[in-house]
Each structure stands twice: as C-alpha cells, then as structure tokens.
Amino acid sequence: MIRTKSTLGSLGWVIVTMALLTGCVSSRIEQSRQGVTGIGSGEAMVILGRASYNDRETEESFTACLEDILVSGSPPIRMVSESEFRDDLYPWFEARTSPKSARDLGTLFAQPGVQDRIEQANIRYLAWIEGDTITIDSGGSMSCTISTFGGGCFGMSYWEEDASYEASIWDLQNLNAAGRISADANGTSYIAGLILPIPILARPGNAACQGLAEQIRQFIVGA
C-alpha cells in the first residue's frame, strides 16, 4: 500500500507539472513602409483575406482575430466587415471579378466608379492578408488501452506548425500601396500520455495574429 501511494503521488506531480507547461513559440515581425500614414475620426479600415500559396484561402478565424484586436485596444480602429465592403463595391469584389492578389488591387482601384464608392463608405485603409498556418513536422507515438481494470494512454506525440502571414496595406484615399507587414511564428505542440492525455499547445497562429495586429495598428495611426 505504501509503495502504491508513493507511485501515484509521484505520477500526480508529473501530471501537474506537464499541465502547467505551454508550447514554445518563436515569432518575427518585419515592416516595410512606402508612405506616410494616419487615420482621421470616423475613417475606417477593412481586412480582406487570401492565400499566399497553394490557392488556399487565409483562414477566416485569422482575419476575425485581427479585427477583434484592432477594434479594441488603444487606440481602437473602426472596422468595416469584409461582407459589407464587398456589398458596397458590388460588382468589383464578386467571386469572378475579385482581385486574386495584392498586385491586382491597383488595377481594380483604377476602374471608373470605384473611388467614389470607397469615399462614400469612408474607408481609409485596406489590409490584404495572405498566408496560413501549416504543419511542417510531426512524430512520436502514443497508445491508449481500455480494459475491465481501467485504462490509460502512454507515450508522446508532437507536431510543429509554422504560421506565416503578410499584410499589404493600401491607402484608399490616395489609392496606392502604403507598405507591407509580415509575421512569422513557429511552435511545437505536444500530447503526453500519462494515464490521461495532456496537451501542451504552442498556438503559433495566435502569436502571429497578435503580433501582426499590433503592428498594423501602429502602422495605421502613424506611430
């Protein structure tokens, strides 16, 4: 009985220690400015998401994360939703006519009538987001068993993710590119099996969102 109690106690400390751990994330933010920026009272910003490779769309959850951070914090930035923006600029942002990359925006903005629609909506900046989060490595093994005497999971597995995104900022008052901001975050998550599976999550996508959003805020307000 004493040996069993000691073993369970040691195992309990291991589980508590593992549960307190979080995956390690490394991140990098880079900025390239092409013009002077600033935003006036009542002016707004819109975020559009696309993919930078493999024709995959940038996750809606990522652009929603950016919007949530920008609309709060200090100073807050008034945001116009992507769906509202597309409706205001119908039909230029319909699926068949919508720009497929940041380079296409200049051509679209030169179309007759586009600038008038933008001025009516009082949208000062557009951030075109490209990128996604992908798994670049994984490994390890874990086995789980269930029997009449109980069960449990033993082993460890891991996966490494890279979150790479770029924001092309357009000044819609002047209809030109104001600059670019890129965010890259890398992290490794684990699941350790010590009777119960214990996740240790890195969340590089969340780190990339927070870093990119704050850089966009500073870029827009001209700080």
CYANA upper distance limits for C-alpha pairs under 8 A (distance plus 0.5 A):
  1 MET  CA      5 LYS  CA      6.71
  2 ILE  CA      6 SER  CA      6.73
  3 ARG  CA      7 THR  CA      6.69
  4 THR  CA      8 LEU  CA      6.69
  5 LYS  CA      9 GLY  CA      6.57
  6 SER  CA     10 SER  CA      6.73
  7 THR  CA     11 LEU  CA      6.70
  8 LEU  CA     12 GLY  CA      6.53
  9 GLY  CA     13 TRP  CA      6.97
 10 SER  CA     14 VAL  CA      6.96
 11 LEU  CA     15 ILE  CA      6.79
 11 LEU  CA    194 LEU  CA      8.47
 12 GLY  CA     16 VAL  CA      6.75
 13 TRP  CA     17 THR  CA      6.60
 14 VAL  CA     18 MET  CA      6.64
 15 ILE  CA     19 ALA  CA      6.58
 15 ILE  CA    194 LEU  CA      7.54
 15 ILE  CA    198 ILE  CA      8.30
 16 VAL  CA     20 LEU  CA      6.91
 17 THR  CA     21 LEU  CA      7.25
 18 MET  CA    198 ILE  CA      7.72
 18 MET  CA    200 ILE  CA      8.09
 19 ALA  CA    198 ILE  CA      7.04
 19 ALA  CA    199 PRO  CA      8.06
 19 ALA  CA    200 ILE  CA      7.66
 21 LEU  CA    200 ILE  CA      6.79
 22 THR  CA    200 ILE  CA      5.60
 22 THR  CA    201 LEU  CA      6.24
 22 THR  CA    202 ALA  CA      6.72
 23 GLY  CA    187 GLY  CA      7.21
 23 GLY  CA    188 THR  CA      6.45
 23 GLY  CA    189 SER  CA      5.85
 23 GLY  CA    190 TYR  CA      7.85
 23 GLY  CA    200 ILE  CA      6.01
 23 GLY  CA    201 LEU  CA      5.42
 23 GLY  CA    202 ALA  CA      4.33
 23 GLY  CA    203 ARG  CA      8.13
 24 CYS  CA    187 GLY  CA      6.18
 24 CYS  CA    188 THR  CA      6.99
 24 CYS  CA    189 SER  CA      8.41
 24 CYS  CA    202 ALA  CA      6.13
 25 VAL  CA    185 ALA  CA      7.10
 25 VAL  CA    186 ASN  CA      6.05
 25 VAL  CA    187 GLY  CA      4.81
 25 VAL  CA    188 THR  CA      7.71
 25 VAL  CA    202 ALA  CA      6.42
 25 VAL  CA    203 ARG  CA      7.98
 25 VAL  CA    204 PRO  CA      6.54
 25 VAL  CA    207 ALA  CA      8.15
 26 SER  CA    185 ALA  CA      6.05
 26 SER  CA    186 ASN  CA      5.87
 26 SER  CA    187 GLY  CA      6.93
 26 SER  CA    204 PRO  CA      8.43
 27 SER  CA    183 ALA  CA      7.73
 27 SER  CA    184 ASP  CA      6.01
 27 SER  CA    185 ALA  CA      4.52
 27 SER  CA    186 ASN  CA      6.84
 27 SER  CA    204 PRO  CA      8.44
 27 SER  CA    207 ALA  CA      7.77
 27 SER  CA    208 ALA  CA      7.54
 28 ARG  CA    183 ALA  CA      6.28
 28 ARG  CA    184 ASP  CA      5.78
 28 ARG  CA    185 ALA  CA      6.88
 29 ILE  CA    181 ILE  CA      7.74
 29 ILE  CA    182 SER  CA      6.21
 29 ILE  CA    183 ALA  CA      5.08
 29 ILE  CA    184 ASP  CA      7.09
 29 ILE  CA    211 GLY  CA      7.47
 29 ILE  CA    212 LEU  CA      7.65
 30 GLU  CA    181 ILE  CA      6.21
 30 GLU  CA    182 SER  CA      5.72
 30 GLU  CA    183 ALA  CA      7.10
 31 GLN  CA    179 GLY  CA      8.05
 31 GLN  CA    180 ARG  CA      6.32
 31 GLN  CA    181 ILE  CA      4.90
 31 GLN  CA    182 SER  CA      6.95
 32 SER  CA    179 GLY  CA      5.87
 32 SER  CA    180 ARG  CA      5.62
 32 SER  CA    181 ILE  CA      6.82
 33 ARG  CA    178 ALA  CA      6.69
 33 ARG  CA    179 GLY  CA      4.79
 33 ARG  CA    180 ARG  CA      7.01
 34 GLN  CA    177 ALA  CA      7.57
 34 GLN  CA    178 ALA  CA      5.43
 34 GLN  CA    179 GLY  CA      5.42
 35 GLY  CA    177 ALA  CA      8.44
 35 GLY  CA    178 ALA  CA      5.54
 35 GLY  CA    179 GLY  CA      7.52
 36 VAL  CA    178 ALA  CA      7.87
 36 VAL  CA    222 GLY  CA      7.57
 37 THR  CA    171 ASP  CA      8.42
 37 THR  CA    178 ALA  CA      7.88
 37 THR  CA    219 PHE  CA      7.47
 37 THR  CA    220 ILE  CA      6.26
 37 THR  CA    221 VAL  CA      7.04
 37 THR  CA    222 GLY  CA      5.57
 38 GLY  CA    220 ILE  CA      6.05
 38 GLY  CA    221 VAL  CA      5.07
 38 GLY  CA    222 GLY  CA      5.48
 39 ILE  CA     43 GLU  CA      6.88
 39 ILE  CA     44 ALA  CA      8.47
 39 ILE  CA    124 ARG  CA      7.64
 39 ILE  CA    220 ILE  CA      7.00
 39 ILE  CA    221 VAL  CA      6.22
 42 GLY  CA     78 ARG  CA      7.92
 42 GLY  CA    122 ASN  CA      7.96
 43 GLU  CA     78 ARG  CA      7.50
 43 GLU  CA    122 ASN  CA      5.99
 43 GLU  CA    123 ILE  CA      6.21
 43 GLU  CA    124 ARG  CA      6.24
 44 ALA  CA     77 ILE  CA      7.29
 44 ALA  CA     78 ARG  CA      5.33
 44 ALA  CA     79 MET  CA      5.93
 44 ALA  CA     80 VAL  CA      6.98
 44 ALA  CA    122 ASN  CA      6.85
 44 ALA  CA    123 ILE  CA      5.09
 44 ALA  CA    124 ARG  CA      6.09
 44 ALA  CA    125 TYR  CA      7.32
 45 MET  CA     77 ILE  CA      7.73
 45 MET  CA     78 ARG  CA      6.85
 45 MET  CA     79 MET  CA      5.48
 45 MET  CA     80 VAL  CA      6.52
 45 MET  CA    123 ILE  CA      6.04
 45 MET  CA    124 ARG  CA      6.38
 45 MET  CA    125 TYR  CA      5.22
 45 MET  CA    126 LEU  CA      6.24
 45 MET  CA    127 ALA  CA      8.15
 46 VAL  CA     79 MET  CA      6.26
 46 VAL  CA     80 VAL  CA      5.56
 46 VAL  CA     81 SER  CA      6.76
 46 VAL  CA     82 GLU  CA      6.96
 46 VAL  CA     85 PHE  CA      7.77
 46 VAL  CA    123 ILE  CA      7.70
 46 VAL  CA    125 TYR  CA      7.00
 46 VAL  CA    126 LEU  CA      5.47
 46 VAL  CA    127 ALA  CA      6.85
 47 ILE  CA     63 THR  CA      7.35
 47 ILE  CA     67 GLU  CA      8.03
 47 ILE  CA     80 VAL  CA      8.38
 47 ILE  CA     81 SER  CA      7.85
 47 ILE  CA     82 GLU  CA      6.88
 47 ILE  CA    126 LEU  CA      6.35
 47 ILE  CA    127 ALA  CA      5.30
 47 ILE  CA    128 TRP  CA      6.59
 47 ILE  CA    129 ILE  CA      7.66
 48 LEU  CA     63 THR  CA      7.98
 48 LEU  CA     82 GLU  CA      6.61
 48 LEU  CA    126 LEU  CA      7.91
 48 LEU  CA    127 ALA  CA      6.73
 48 LEU  CA    128 TRP  CA      5.50
 48 LEU  CA    129 ILE  CA      6.55
 49 GLY  CA     57 GLU  CA      7.43
 49 GLY  CA     58 THR  CA      5.86
 49 GLY  CA     59 GLU  CA      8.01
 49 GLY  CA     60 GLU  CA      7.87
 49 GLY  CA     63 THR  CA      7.01
 49 GLY  CA    128 TRP  CA      6.43
 49 GLY  CA    129 ILE  CA      5.14
 49 GLY  CA    130 GLU  CA      6.67
 50 ARG  CA     56 ARG  CA      7.92
 50 ARG  CA     57 GLU  CA      5.32
 50 ARG  CA     58 THR  CA      5.34
 50 ARG  CA    100 LYS  CA      8.07
 50 ARG  CA    101 SER  CA      7.93
 50 ARG  CA    128 TRP  CA      7.79
 50 ARG  CA    129 ILE  CA      6.37
 50 ARG  CA    130 GLU  CA      5.43
 50 ARG  CA    131 GLY  CA      7.60
 51 ALA  CA     55 ASP  CA      6.37
 51 ALA  CA     56 ARG  CA      5.61
 51 ALA  CA     57 GLU  CA      5.03
 51 ALA  CA     58 THR  CA      5.31
 51 ALA  CA    129 ILE  CA      8.05
 51 ALA  CA    130 GLU  CA      5.08
 51 ALA  CA    131 GLY  CA      5.38
 51 ALA  CA    132 ASP  CA      7.25
 52 SER  CA     56 ARG  CA      8.17
 52 SER  CA    130 GLU  CA      5.23
 52 SER  CA    131 GLY  CA      5.26
 52 SER  CA    132 ASP  CA      8.19
 53 TYR  CA    131 GLY  CA      7.63
 57 GLU  CA    131 GLY  CA      8.45
 57 GLU  CA    132 ASP  CA      8.35
 58 THR  CA     62 PHE  CA      7.76
 58 THR  CA     63 THR  CA      8.25
 58 THR  CA    129 ILE  CA      7.75
 58 THR  CA    130 GLU  CA      6.65
 58 THR  CA    131 GLY  CA      6.18
 58 THR  CA    132 ASP  CA      5.95
 59 GLU  CA     63 THR  CA      7.35
 59 GLU  CA    132 ASP  CA      7.22
 60 GLU  CA     64 ALA  CA      6.50
 61 SER  CA     65 CYS  CA      6.53
 62 PHE  CA     66 LEU  CA      6.89
 62 PHE  CA    205 GLY  CA      8.14
 62 PHE  CA    209 CYS  CA      7.13
 63 THR  CA     67 GLU  CA      6.79
 63 THR  CA    129 ILE  CA      8.19
 64 ALA  CA     68 ASP  CA      6.69
 65 CYS  CA     69 ILE  CA      6.90
 65 CYS  CA    209 CYS  CA      7.01
 66 LEU  CA     70 LEU  CA      6.66
 66 LEU  CA    209 CYS  CA      6.52
 66 LEU  CA    210 GLN  CA      7.80
 66 LEU  CA    212 LEU  CA      8.21
 66 LEU  CA    213 ALA  CA      5.85
 67 GLU  CA     71 VAL  CA      6.48
 67 GLU  CA     79 MET  CA      7.39
 67 GLU  CA    213 ALA  CA      8.49
 68 ASP  CA     72 SER  CA      6.97
 69 ILE  CA     73 GLY  CA      7.05
 69 ILE  CA    210 GLN  CA      7.86
 69 ILE  CA    213 ALA  CA      6.92
 69 ILE  CA    214 GLU  CA      8.27
 70 LEU  CA     76 PRO  CA      6.48
 70 LEU  CA     77 ILE  CA      6.16
 70 LEU  CA     78 ARG  CA      8.42
 70 LEU  CA     79 MET  CA      8.27
 70 LEU  CA    213 ALA  CA      6.82
 70 LEU  CA    214 GLU  CA      7.95
 70 LEU  CA    217 ARG  CA      7.07
 71 VAL  CA     76 PRO  CA      5.43
 71 VAL  CA     77 ILE  CA      5.49
 71 VAL  CA     78 ARG  CA      6.39
 71 VAL  CA     79 MET  CA      6.88
 72 SER  CA     76 PRO  CA      5.44
 72 SER  CA     77 ILE  CA      7.82
 75 PRO  CA    217 ARG  CA      8.40
 77 ILE  CA    217 ARG  CA      8.15
 80 VAL  CA     84 GLU  CA      7.14
 80 VAL  CA     85 PHE  CA      7.13
 80 VAL  CA    123 ILE  CA      8.25
 81 SER  CA     85 PHE  CA      6.74
 82 GLU  CA     86 ARG  CA      6.68
 83 SER  CA     87 ASP  CA      6.74
 84 GLU  CA     88 ASP  CA      6.67
 85 PHE  CA     89 LEU  CA      6.75
 86 ARG  CA     90 TYR  CA      6.47
 86 ARG  CA     91 PRO  CA      8.38
 86 ARG  CA     92 TRP  CA      8.30
 86 ARG  CA     93 PHE  CA      5.89
 86 ARG  CA     94 GLU  CA      7.69
 87 ASP  CA     91 PRO  CA      8.37
 88 ASP  CA    117 ARG  CA      7.28
 88 ASP  CA    118 ILE  CA      8.42
 88 ASP  CA    121 ALA  CA      7.84
 89 LEU  CA     93 PHE  CA      6.85
 89 LEU  CA    114 VAL  CA      7.53
 89 LEU  CA    117 ARG  CA      6.81
 89 LEU  CA    118 ILE  CA      8.03
 90 TYR  CA     94 GLU  CA      7.20
 91 PRO  CA     97 THR  CA      7.91
 92 TRP  CA     97 THR  CA      6.20
 92 TRP  CA     98 SER  CA      6.43
 92 TRP  CA    108 LEU  CA      8.07
 93 PHE  CA     97 THR  CA      6.44
 93 PHE  CA     98 SER  CA      4.69
 93 PHE  CA     99 PRO  CA      7.76
 94 GLU  CA     98 SER  CA      5.83
 99 PRO  CA    104 ASP  CA      5.77
 99 PRO  CA    105 LEU  CA      6.75
 99 PRO  CA    108 LEU  CA      7.82
100 LYS  CA    104 ASP  CA      7.10
101 SER  CA    105 LEU  CA      7.79
102 ALA  CA    128 TRP  CA      6.86
102 ALA  CA    168 SER  CA      7.19
103 ARG  CA    107 THR  CA      8.40
104 ASP  CA    108 LEU  CA      6.91
105 LEU  CA    109 PHE  CA      6.58
106 GLY  CA    110 ALA  CA      6.94
106 GLY  CA    175 LEU  CA      7.83
106 GLY  CA    176 ASN  CA      7.52
107 THR  CA    111 GLN  CA      7.53
108 LEU  CA    114 VAL  CA      8.20
109 PHE  CA    114 VAL  CA      6.40
109 PHE  CA    115 GLN  CA      7.15
109 PHE  CA    175 LEU  CA      7.08
110 ALA  CA    114 VAL  CA      7.81
110 ALA  CA    115 GLN  CA      8.45
113 GLY  CA    117 ARG  CA      7.00
114 VAL  CA    118 ILE  CA      6.88
115 GLN  CA    119 GLU  CA      6.70
115 GLN  CA    172 LEU  CA      8.38
116 ASP  CA    120 GLN  CA      6.78
117 ARG  CA    121 ALA  CA      6.98
118 ILE  CA    122 ASN  CA      6.82
118 ILE  CA    123 ILE  CA      6.53
118 ILE  CA    172 LEU  CA      7.78
119 GLU  CA    123 ILE  CA      7.17
119 GLU  CA    173 GLN  CA      8.20
123 ILE  CA    172 LEU  CA      7.44
124 ARG  CA    171 ASP  CA      6.53
124 ARG  CA    172 LEU  CA      5.61
124 ARG  CA    173 GLN  CA      6.30
125 TYR  CA    169 ILE  CA      7.31
125 TYR  CA    170 TRP  CA      6.05
125 TYR  CA    171 ASP  CA      5.36
125 TYR  CA    172 LEU  CA      5.95
125 TYR  CA    173 GLN  CA      8.32
125 TYR  CA    220 ILE  CA      8.42
126 LEU  CA    169 ILE  CA      6.31
126 LEU  CA    170 TRP  CA      5.61
126 LEU  CA    171 ASP  CA      7.27
126 LEU  CA    172 LEU  CA      7.43
127 ALA  CA    167 ALA  CA      6.28
127 ALA  CA    168 SER  CA      5.99
127 ALA  CA    169 ILE  CA      5.10
127 ALA  CA    170 TRP  CA      6.86
128 TRP  CA    166 GLU  CA      8.48
128 TRP  CA    167 ALA  CA      5.90
128 TRP  CA    168 SER  CA      5.53
128 TRP  CA    169 ILE  CA      7.03
128 TRP  CA    170 TRP  CA      8.49
129 ILE  CA    165 TYR  CA      7.29
129 ILE  CA    166 GLU  CA      6.16
129 ILE  CA    167 ALA  CA      5.09
129 ILE  CA    168 SER  CA      7.11
130 GLU  CA    165 TYR  CA      6.05
130 GLU  CA    166 GLU  CA      5.80
130 GLU  CA    167 ALA  CA      7.08
131 GLY  CA    163 ALA  CA      8.21
131 GLY  CA    164 SER  CA      6.06
131 GLY  CA    165 TYR  CA      4.78
131 GLY  CA    166 GLU  CA      6.93
132 ASP  CA    163 ALA  CA      6.44
132 ASP  CA    164 SER  CA      6.41
132 ASP  CA    165 TYR  CA      6.80
133 THR  CA    161 GLU  CA      7.20
133 THR  CA    162 ASP  CA      6.09
133 THR  CA    163 ALA  CA      4.63
133 THR  CA    164 SER  CA      6.87
133 THR  CA    205 GLY  CA      6.78
134 ILE  CA    161 GLU  CA      6.04
134 ILE  CA    162 ASP  CA      6.03
134 ILE  CA    163 ALA  CA      7.04
135 THR  CA    159 TRP  CA      7.31
135 THR  CA    160 GLU  CA      6.23
135 THR  CA    161 GLU  CA      4.81
135 THR  CA    162 ASP  CA      6.91
136 ILE  CA    159 TRP  CA      8.18
136 ILE  CA    160 GLU  CA      6.24
136 ILE  CA    161 GLU  CA      6.17
136 ILE  CA    162 ASP  CA      7.24
137 ASP  CA    159 TRP  CA      6.11
137 ASP  CA    160 GLU  CA      5.54
137 ASP  CA    161 GLU  CA      7.73
138 SER  CA    157 SER  CA      8.02
138 SER  CA    158 TYR  CA      5.97
138 SER  CA    159 TRP  CA      4.50
138 SER  CA    160 GLU  CA      6.59
139 GLY  CA    157 SER  CA      6.22
139 GLY  CA    158 TYR  CA      6.03
139 GLY  CA    159 TRP  CA      7.04
140 GLY  CA    155 GLY  CA      8.20
140 GLY  CA    156 MET  CA      6.18
140 GLY  CA    157 SER  CA      4.60
140 GLY  CA    158 TYR  CA      6.65
141 SER  CA    155 GLY  CA      6.35
141 SER  CA    156 MET  CA      6.04
141 SER  CA    157 SER  CA      5.65
142 MET  CA    153 CYS  CA      7.28
142 MET  CA    154 PHE  CA      6.15
142 MET  CA    155 GLY  CA      4.83
142 MET  CA    156 MET  CA      5.93
142 MET  CA    157 SER  CA      6.84
142 MET  CA    192 ALA  CA      8.47
142 MET  CA    193 GLY  CA      7.19
143 SER  CA    153 CYS  CA      6.03
143 SER  CA    154 PHE  CA      6.08
143 SER  CA    155 GLY  CA      7.02
143 SER  CA    193 GLY  CA      8.49
144 CYS  CA    151 GLY  CA      7.74
144 CYS  CA    152 GLY  CA      6.01
144 CYS  CA    153 CYS  CA      4.54
144 CYS  CA    154 PHE  CA      6.94
145 THR  CA    151 GLY  CA      5.67
145 THR  CA    152 GLY  CA      6.16
145 THR  CA    153 CYS  CA      7.04
146 ILE  CA    150 GLY  CA      6.40
146 ILE  CA    151 GLY  CA      4.68
146 ILE  CA    152 GLY  CA      7.25
147 SER  CA    151 GLY  CA      6.35
151 GLY  CA    195 ILE  CA      7.73
152 GLY  CA    193 GLY  CA      8.27
152 GLY  CA    194 LEU  CA      7.79
152 GLY  CA    195 ILE  CA      4.54
152 GLY  CA    196 LEU  CA      6.45
153 CYS  CA    193 GLY  CA      5.25
153 CYS  CA    194 LEU  CA      6.48
153 CYS  CA    195 ILE  CA      5.24
153 CYS  CA    196 LEU  CA      6.32
153 CYS  CA    197 PRO  CA      6.65
154 PHE  CA    192 ALA  CA      7.82
154 PHE  CA    193 GLY  CA      4.67
154 PHE  CA    194 LEU  CA      5.91
154 PHE  CA    195 ILE  CA      6.76
154 PHE  CA    197 PRO  CA      8.39
155 GLY  CA    192 ALA  CA      6.60
155 GLY  CA    193 GLY  CA      5.49
155 GLY  CA    194 LEU  CA      7.85
156 MET  CA    190 TYR  CA      7.50
156 MET  CA    191 ILE  CA      6.13
156 MET  CA    192 ALA  CA      4.94
156 MET  CA    193 GLY  CA      6.34
157 SER  CA    190 TYR  CA      6.23
157 SER  CA    191 ILE  CA      5.91
157 SER  CA    192 ALA  CA      7.22
158 TYR  CA    188 THR  CA      7.31
158 TYR  CA    189 SER  CA      6.06
158 TYR  CA    190 TYR  CA      4.81
158 TYR  CA    191 ILE  CA      6.86
159 TRP  CA    188 THR  CA      6.18
159 TRP  CA    189 SER  CA      6.03
159 TRP  CA    190 TYR  CA      7.15
160 GLU  CA    186 ASN  CA      7.86
160 GLU  CA    187 GLY  CA      6.24
160 GLU  CA    188 THR  CA      4.70
160 GLU  CA    189 SER  CA      6.84
161 GLU  CA    186 ASN  CA      6.31
161 GLU  CA    187 GLY  CA      6.11
161 GLU  CA    188 THR  CA      6.80
161 GLU  CA    204 PRO  CA      7.39
162 ASP  CA    184 ASP  CA      7.73
162 ASP  CA    185 ALA  CA      6.38
162 ASP  CA    186 ASN  CA      5.03
162 ASP  CA    187 GLY  CA      7.24
162 ASP  CA    204 PRO  CA      7.23
162 ASP  CA    205 GLY  CA      8.30
163 ALA  CA    183 ALA  CA      8.38
163 ALA  CA    184 ASP  CA      6.08
163 ALA  CA    185 ALA  CA      5.60
163 ALA  CA    186 ASN  CA      6.75
163 ALA  CA    204 PRO  CA      6.35
163 ALA  CA    205 GLY  CA      5.73
163 ALA  CA    208 ALA  CA      7.01
164 SER  CA    182 SER  CA      8.13
164 SER  CA    183 ALA  CA      6.44
164 SER  CA    184 ASP  CA      4.92
164 SER  CA    185 ALA  CA      7.03
164 SER  CA    208 ALA  CA      7.94
165 TYR  CA    182 SER  CA      6.27
165 TYR  CA    183 ALA  CA      5.86
165 TYR  CA    184 ASP  CA      6.90
165 TYR  CA    208 ALA  CA      8.02
166 GLU  CA    180 ARG  CA      7.52
166 GLU  CA    181 ILE  CA      6.20
166 GLU  CA    182 SER  CA      4.67
166 GLU  CA    183 ALA  CA      6.78
167 ALA  CA    180 ARG  CA      6.12
167 ALA  CA    181 ILE  CA      5.64
167 ALA  CA    182 SER  CA      6.69
168 SER  CA    177 ALA  CA      7.84
168 SER  CA    178 ALA  CA      8.39
168 SER  CA    179 GLY  CA      6.66
168 SER  CA    180 ARG  CA      5.12
168 SER  CA    181 ILE  CA      7.17
169 ILE  CA    177 ALA  CA      6.55
169 ILE  CA    178 ALA  CA      6.03
169 ILE  CA    179 GLY  CA      5.92
169 ILE  CA    180 ARG  CA      6.43
169 ILE  CA    181 ILE  CA      8.42
170 TRP  CA    175 LEU  CA      7.30
170 TRP  CA    176 ASN  CA      6.23
170 TRP  CA    177 ALA  CA      4.92
170 TRP  CA    178 ALA  CA      5.83
170 TRP  CA    179 GLY  CA      7.80
171 ASP  CA    175 LEU  CA      6.04
171 ASP  CA    176 ASN  CA      6.10
171 ASP  CA    177 ALA  CA      6.67
171 ASP  CA    178 ALA  CA      6.39
172 LEU  CA    176 ASN  CA      7.35
181 ILE  CA    212 LEU  CA      7.72
181 ILE  CA    215 GLN  CA      7.90
181 ILE  CA    216 ILE  CA      7.86
182 SER  CA    212 LEU  CA      7.57
183 ALA  CA    208 ALA  CA      6.14
183 ALA  CA    211 GLY  CA      7.41
183 ALA  CA    212 LEU  CA      6.28
184 ASP  CA    208 ALA  CA      6.59
185 ALA  CA    204 PRO  CA      5.68
185 ALA  CA    205 GLY  CA      7.49
185 ALA  CA    207 ALA  CA      7.07
185 ALA  CA    208 ALA  CA      6.07
186 ASN  CA    204 PRO  CA      6.07
187 GLY  CA    202 ALA  CA      5.81
187 GLY  CA    203 ARG  CA      7.42
187 GLY  CA    204 PRO  CA      6.03
188 THR  CA    201 LEU  CA      7.90
188 THR  CA    202 ALA  CA      6.22
189 SER  CA    199 PRO  CA      8.07
189 SER  CA    200 ILE  CA      6.09
189 SER  CA    201 LEU  CA      5.03
189 SER  CA    202 ALA  CA      5.56
189 SER  CA    203 ARG  CA      8.33
190 TYR  CA    199 PRO  CA      6.33
190 TYR  CA    200 ILE  CA      5.49
190 TYR  CA    201 LEU  CA      6.87
191 ILE  CA    197 PRO  CA      6.75
191 ILE  CA    198 ILE  CA      5.89
191 ILE  CA    199 PRO  CA      4.87
191 ILE  CA    200 ILE  CA      6.54
192 ALA  CA    197 PRO  CA      6.13
192 ALA  CA    198 ILE  CA      5.63
192 ALA  CA    199 PRO  CA      7.01
192 ALA  CA    200 ILE  CA      8.36
193 GLY  CA    197 PRO  CA      4.90
193 GLY  CA    198 ILE  CA      6.74
194 LEU  CA    198 ILE  CA      7.94
203 ARG  CA    207 ALA  CA      7.18
204 PRO  CA    208 ALA  CA      6.62
205 GLY  CA    209 CYS  CA      6.68
206 ASN  CA    210 GLN  CA      6.78
207 ALA  CA    211 GLY  CA      6.67
208 ALA  CA    212 LEU  CA      6.42
209 CYS  CA    213 ALA  CA      6.41
210 GLN  CA    214 GLU  CA      6.79
211 GLY  CA    215 GLN  CA      6.84
212 LEU  CA    216 ILE  CA      6.62
213 ALA  CA    217 ARG  CA      6.74
214 GLU  CA    218 GLN  CA      6.83
215 GLN  CA    219 PHE  CA      6.51
216 ILE  CA    220 ILE  CA      6.51
217 ARG  CA    221 VAL  CA      6.73
218 GLN  CA    222 GLY  CA      6.53
218 GLN  CA    223 ALA  CA      5.56
219 PHE  CA    223 ALA  CA      6.86
